[in-house]
Amino acid sequence: MCSAYSAGVRVVFLHALPLDGRMWARQVANVSPLPCVAPDLYGLGGSLDEWADAVIDEIGDDEVIVVGCSIGGSCALHIAELRPHQTAGVVLVGAKAGHRPERGLCRDAVALLDGAGMEAAWSTLWAPLFSTGCDPAIVDAARSIALEQTTSDVVAGVRAFHGRRDLSGFIRSWDKPVVIIGGGDDRTPSSETLMAEAKAAPHGVFHLVHGCGHYVNLEQPDEFDRLLRTAIESIVDF
């Protein structure tokens, strides 16, 4: 199957908070027909620009399709803006280009992490992002990954996320594919917001996946994998 694709194209999977590259293990192993990498973003710097630069340095000169969930999607857009000629397309999962700083949310999240630790922060900030009907085993597996992260790494990630640049102007002007996938039960951001951003992008496509929240690839893996295969094929053929 890979022979039908352009040589030197790689798929880069960027994880959400407070997880790591393992959230993409199924997709890396079974979905992409192209070589893949799913780096851990913690420790790459204090901003999404620094994260994006570090990921690009790791990849080298290969053309990339960047797939990112939540903060990983934000980082994917930063990569596309910094290296537009190297980026063939972007797939965003529960992520938007627009950003309005909410310093109170950042301050409260950091205070919770510093004061109560990862367990309390997981229960308060991230467990509620799953749909109420999600298989508890899926939530438990994600929780296990989250609790392996250091508080300092996740705090840095929270600050990078809330300090990111607004790239809504970029996505409206970028002339390559942007595929946005959102969960029907997600409100951070809402499907309406994601749909509007896809509509505003010159080559934007939006897919709504019912019965899941923020982490679409974890909650509805079969449907997500189908959409991802289609997205990769459409980007390579673009």
C-alpha positions in Angstrom: 0.0 0.0 0.0 2.8 2.4 0.8 4.1 2.3 -2.8 1.1 4.2 -3.9 2.2 7.2 -1.7 4.8 9.8 -2.2 8.3 8.9 -0.9 9.5 11.0 2.0 6.1 11.7 3.5 5.6 11.0 7.2 2.6 11.2 9.6 3.3 13.1 12.8 0.9 12.4 15.7 0.9 15.0 18.5 -0.7 14.2 21.8 -3.2 16.0 24.0 -2.8 17.0 27.7 -2.2 15.3 30.0 -1.3 12.3 27.9 1.7 11.4 25.8 2.5 9.8 22.4 0.9 6.5 23.6 -2.5 7.9 23.0 -1.9 7.3 19.3 -0.5 3.7 19.7 -3.4 2.1 17.7 -3.2 4.6 14.9 0.6 4.4 14.6 0.4 0.6 14.5 -2.7 0.0 12.3 -4.0 3.0 10.4 -1.4 5.1 8.6 0.0 3.6 5.4 3.0 6.0 5.8 5.9 6.1 8.3 4.8 7.6 11.6 6.2 9.3 14.6 4.4 10.1 17.8 6.8 12.2 20.0 6.3 13.1 23.6 6.0 16.9 23.7 6.8 17.6 27.3 10.2 19.1 27.8 10.5 20.6 24.4 10.2 24.2 25.6 7.9 26.7 27.2 5.7 27.6 24.1 4.0 25.9 21.2 6.5 27.6 18.8 9.3 25.9 20.7 7.5 22.6 20.6 6.9 22.9 16.9 10.5 23.8 16.2 11.7 20.8 18.2 9.3 18.4 16.4 10.5 19.8 13.0 14.1 19.3 14.0 13.4 15.7 14.9 11.6 15.0 11.6 14.2 16.6 9.4 13.3 17.5 5.8 10.5 15.0 5.2 7.2 16.3 4.1 4.6 15.8 6.9 1.0 15.2 7.5 0.4 16.5 11.1 -2.3 14.9 13.2 -3.0 16.5 16.6 -5.5 16.3 19.4 -6.2 19.3 21.6 -2.9 21.0 22.4 -1.4 18.6 19.9 -3.7 20.1 17.2 -2.6 23.6 18.2 1.0 22.5 17.9 0.2 21.0 14.5 -1.0 24.4 13.3 2.1 26.0 14.5 4.2 23.5 12.5 2.1 24.3 9.4 2.6 28.0 9.9 6.3 27.7 10.5 6.9 25.2 7.7 4.1 25.6 5.2 6.1 24.1 2.3 7.0 21.0 4.4 3.4 20.4 5.7 1.2 18.6 3.3 -1.9 18.8 5.5 -3.2 19.0 9.0 -5.8 16.8 10.9 -7.1 18.4 14.0 -9.0 16.5 16.7 -10.9 18.6 19.2 -8.6 21.5 18.4 -9.2 25.0 17.0 -7.1 27.7 15.5 -8.7 30.6 17.2 -7.6 31.5 20.7 -8.7 34.1 23.2 -6.5 34.1 26.3 -8.2 33.0 29.5 -5.7 33.8 32.2 -8.0 32.8 35.0 -8.4 29.2 33.6 -4.7 28.9 33.2 -4.0 30.2 36.7 -6.6 27.9 38.3 -5.4 24.8 36.4 -1.8 25.5 37.5 -2.8 26.1 41.1 -4.7 22.8 41.1 -1.8 20.9 39.7 0.7 22.5 42.0 -1.5 22.2 45.1 -3.3 18.9 44.7 -1.3 17.0 42.2 -2.0 15.0 39.1 -4.7 12.7 40.5 -6.9 15.6 41.5 -6.2 17.5 38.4 -7.1 14.5 36.2 -10.4 14.1 38.0 -11.3 17.8 37.8 -9.9 18.9 34.5 -9.6 16.0 32.1 -11.8 13.0 33.1 -14.9 15.2 32.4 -13.8 15.6 28.8 -14.8 12.0 28.1 -18.5 11.4 27.2 -20.6 10.0 30.0 -21.2 6.9 28.0 -17.5 6.1 27.4 -16.2 2.7 28.4 -14.7 3.1 31.8 -11.7 1.0 30.7 -10.8 3.6 28.1 -10.9 6.3 30.7 -8.9 4.2 33.1 -6.2 3.6 30.5 -5.9 7.3 29.7 -5.8 8.1 33.5 -2.9 5.6 33.9 -0.9 7.4 31.2 -1.7 10.8 32.7 -0.6 9.8 36.2 2.8 8.8 34.8 3.5 12.4 33.7 5.2 14.8 36.1 3.3 17.7 37.5 5.9 20.1 36.3 5.7 18.8 32.7 1.9 19.1 32.6 2.0 22.6 34.2 4.4 23.7 31.4 2.0 22.2 28.9 -1.0 24.0 30.4 1.0 27.3 30.2 2.0 26.6 26.6 -1.6 25.8 25.7 -3.0 29.0 27.2 -0.2 31.1 25.9 -0.5 29.9 22.3 -1.0 32.3 19.4 -4.3 32.8 17.7 -3.9 31.2 14.2 -7.5 31.8 13.0 -6.1 34.1 10.3 -3.6 31.5 9.2 -6.2 28.8 8.8 -8.4 31.1 6.7 -5.5 31.7 4.3 -3.7 28.4 4.2 -4.1 26.7 0.8 -3.7 23.1 1.9 -6.1 20.6 3.5 -7.3 21.0 7.0 -9.4 18.1 8.3 -11.2 18.8 11.6 -12.7 16.0 13.7 -14.9 16.7 16.7 -16.8 14.7 19.2 -20.5 15.2 19.4 -20.3 15.6 23.2 -17.3 17.8 23.3 -17.7 21.4 24.4 -14.0 22.4 24.6 -14.3 23.4 21.8 -17.8 22.8 20.6 -18.7 21.2 17.3 -20.2 24.5 16.1 -16.9 26.2 16.6 -15.0 23.5 14.8 -17.5 23.4 11.9 -17.2 27.2 11.5 -13.4 27.0 11.4 -13.5 24.2 8.8 -15.9 26.2 6.7 -13.7 29.3 6.8 -10.6 27.3 5.7 -10.1 27.3 1.9 -9.8 23.5 1.9 -11.4 22.7 5.2 -13.5 19.6 6.0 -15.3 18.9 9.2 -16.4 15.5 10.6 -18.6 15.1 13.7 -18.3 11.8 15.6 -21.3 11.1 17.8 -21.1 9.4 21.1 -17.8 10.7 22.3 -16.1 13.7 23.9 -12.8 15.4 23.5 -10.5 12.4 22.8 -12.2 11.0 19.7 -9.5 8.5 18.7 -9.7 6.9 22.2 -13.5 6.8 22.5 -14.6 5.9 19.0 -11.5 4.3 17.5 -13.1 2.4 14.6 -14.9 5.5 13.3 -11.9 7.7 13.9 -9.5 5.3 12.1 -11.9 5.3 9.1 -11.9 9.1 9.0 -8.1 9.3 9.4 -7.4 6.9 6.6 -9.7 9.0 4.3 -8.0 12.2 5.5 -4.5 10.9 4.8 -5.5 9.7 1.3 -7.2 13.0 0.5 -4.1 15.0 1.7 -1.6 12.9 -0.3 -3.8 13.1 -3.4 -4.4 16.8 -3.0 
